[in-house]
Amino acid sequence: MKRSFYHYLLTERHHHPKNEIQHLANLVFEDIAFPKHSEDYDELSSYLEMVDYVENMRIFDKAWESYLEKS
């Protein structure tokens, strides 16, 4: 069973983030409205474009690529 993008990001969380993906993971973890069960790029991308904590969608694209590789 494929895990959701959110559950993938949980594995990237770090108390002292050392890269952009870890920082994104920490922010998503704190976002109670994040679509936690989604595996859909368009849904997640649209959501992240609406919130103001993602400075650059390039970070999401990089995280998405990593998610696909590790799923």
N, C-alpha and C positions, 0 to 999 in steps of 0.2 A: 504494500500500500504506500503510495506516494504521500509524503508529509507536506503540509502547507508551507507556503513561503514564510509565514510567521514562525512556525515551529523550526524551520531551518535557521531563521535569524536568531532565535533563542540560543542556538549553539554558538553563535558568533559574539554574544554579549561578553563584555569585559568590564570590570570595575574601573579600570583606567584604560580607556580605549586607545589603541595604538594605530588604528587606521580608520578610514571613513566608514567601512562596513560595520565595524564594531560600534562606532558612534551611532550610526543609523539603527543598529540593533537595540541599543540602549534606549533611543528615542521611541522606537516602535513599541518596545516593552511597556513603556509608561503611557502609551496612547490607548485608552480604554475603548475607543471607537474603531481602532484598526480592524480591518476585515481578517480576522484570525484564521478562518478556515479556507481562505481563497488560495487557489492555485492558478488564477487567471491574470496574466500580465496586464491586460488592458484595465481590468477592474482595479488592480493595485496601483498601477501607474496613475490612473485618474484620481484615485484617492490621495495619493502622495502629492499630486499637483495642487490639490485643494488645501492641504494643510501647509502651514508656513514653517515647519521645522526642517524641511529638506531644502538645502541651499541650491543643490544642483542635481537634476535628475540623472546625470551621469553616474552618480553614486548608486542610485537604484538599479540602473542598467548593469553596473558592475556586480552588484549583489545578486541580481537575477541570473546573470551568467554563471556565477558561482553556485547558486541554487540548482540550476539545471545540471551542472557538472556533478554535483554531489547527490542528486536525487536518483 
